[in-house]
Amino acid sequence: MKNKKLWITTGFSLFILVFIFVATQLIQHKNNSQQNNSLSYQQPKLKKTYDVIVVGGEPEGVAAAVAAARNGSKTLLIEKRDGLGGLFTYGMLNFLDIGKDMNNEPVNAGIFKEWHNLVGNQSAFDIKDAKAAFMKLVKNEPNLTLALETDVVSVIKDGNKLTGLKIKDYQNKEKEIHAQRFIDSTKDADLAVMAGAPYFTGGEDIGFKNRKMSVTLMIHLKDVDWEGIKRASKDGVFGGGTVYNNTAWGYSDLHTAYKPSNAQTRLRGLNIAKQKDGSVYINALQIFGVDGLNEESKKEALDIGKNETKHIVKFLNEHFPGFEQAKIASYPSELYIRETRHIKAEYQLPMSDLWENRDHWDSIALGGYPVDIQATSTADYGYVLAVPTQYAIPFRSLVPLEIDGLLIASKAAGYDSLAAGSARVVPTGMSVAQAAGVASAMSIEHQINFREMSKDKSLITTLQKKLKNQGAHLFHFELDYPYQNEWYYPAIKKLLSLGVIKGGYENKLPVDEPMINDDFVRIISAIERVFPDKGVENVNEVTSLLTDKDKTLTRDQAAQLILKAIGIDCLENEAWQKAKELGIVDETLNQRLPENREILTSEGYQLFYLLFKQGKNY
């Protein structure tokens, strides 16, 4: 009897186990089928003409194409890779930079929010989910055709108007296709440049043409103990960090604790995002001196990054609890490149707009992410220039100079190089791209080109209404900003535009404190950019005299050093009068400083402002 009961119990238990196993497999099969269906793709038969062609399958390109299609335009999305998502899915950047608005709400919504909801609505996402979500958005639009593994060979123009493209499809066959409107969502504005749109690279607009922000190779690891990371964070390992269910960040002491094997690299604090399979992606490895427009330079950087990743993992195995058993899971096929080209547009969004939380009559998207200027060498760590409450991106910043029929919807749009430190983030870019898609459909409907549309207040108002009706987070506003109405604010505005002063995360400047050598040197270094004909010798001589970073300056010392930096030698007690004669000291400054004393930082700002304002007229 006991044996019979035992057999019955055992049989029932086995039945339950088998049932659970089968149910689990069915659910998994269903999930896999859903994902495979969303990822499935067949090469289309391309038409000869479309209403709108979007080039670039980056997140921004998906948003632009979906928006154009939803607004009635027969749209073609061209992508040279074999899938969508670009930086997110090939560069493996899966930690979102989400800005907040004046009400502490996410500053970007619309199509970005649709995609974000599909991937879990968290600050990090699973890359497989991201690929599926981008494809789902595209496949859901009957007006949208997707051409993967298709490259643009050349452009077709009628005068300055872009009218068509010569492409090479997945079979390596060349074809010619035409459209009424085009959107460039490539990461480097390749289409715009091919069409002849003017642009600048790096920080050329502020005298840093050859500036190359660090690039990143994402680190993908498996066999990571998440609970171990939590304990290490709590115990303050490498300065400690913040850990949630699938994200962790901090550990800033790694800056100095880890010694790179390659002098061209550096490890900063870790931004960690956990995937559903337990593996993690880490944004932390900086690689310097990389030309993001040069294939050989990028290939070399990939090799450097892969080799450095091996050393980093060995270090983490030995010194970071939670990573004892960690191994490299894979390498991304592409780098995270933060900056290359900036297209010149009808309105070049300046850094001052971000500082001043400025709205625009033709706003089509909002931004609110910190102005993050990444390091350019191992000698600096980058900095946060400011944190705007929120700012508007105007439609004019999408319209390139000289070329008609084209909008730019990517990090290469019409932003100055410093403003791009905030506007370049993908959520903002997707909002901008959605506006580009809607505007393209509208411009066809109203038979007006983009340049004329950018001046038409009635049409822009209609565009704004359409965007809001389609989920965009967009509204007019009026906000105060730091140091507004102060007598020295014009000086702050000018020096911010050169990137020589920084407000950090609190937008604070030491305006009421005595000016110290360190701040003076940072600003005086801009002389060689403002006056390139002066060379660097005089500036270098001045900076060599100011090695005590925290020492303060007097009025006459500051005047003498500024004059010396522009090639004018004089005695210290004569410098102030000489600066007055040259217009570097105005009446306001002279009244504030009738006698020689320690100069306040605000007064030092004004000295430099007047110098730069004078140009070569001194």
Buried (B, 14 or more C-beta within 10 A) or exposed (E): EEEEEEEEEEEEEEEEEEEEEEEEEEEEEEEEEEBEEBBEBEEEEBEEEBBBBBBBBBBBBBBBBBBBBBBBBBBBBBBBBEBBBBBBBBBBBBBBBBBBBBEEEBBBBBBBBBBBEBBBEBBBBBBBBBBBBBBBBBBEBEBBBBBBBBBBEEBBBEEBBBBBBBBBBEEEEEBEBBBBBBBBBBBBBBBBBBBEBEBBBBBBBBBBEEBBBBBBBBBBBBEBBBEBBBEBBEEEBBBBBEBEEBBBBBBBBBBEBBEBBEEBBBBBBBBBBBBEEEBBBBBBBBBBBBBBBEEEBBEBBBEBBBEBBEBBBEBBEEBBBBBBEBEBBEBBEBBBBBBBBBBBBBBBBBBBBBBBBBBBEBBBBBBBBBBBBBBBBBEEEBBBBBBBBBBBBBBBBBBBBEBBBBBBBBBBBBBBBBBBBBBBBBBBBBBBBBBBBBBBBBBBBEEBBBBEBBBBEEBBEBBBEBBBEBBBBBBEBEBEBBBEEEEBBBBBBBBBBBBBBBBEEEBEBBBEEBBBBEBBBBBBBBBBBBBEEBEEEBBEEBBEEBEEEEEBBBBBBBBBBBBBBBBBEBEBEEBBBBBBEBEBBBEEBBEBBEEBEBBBBBBBBBBBBBBBBBEEEB
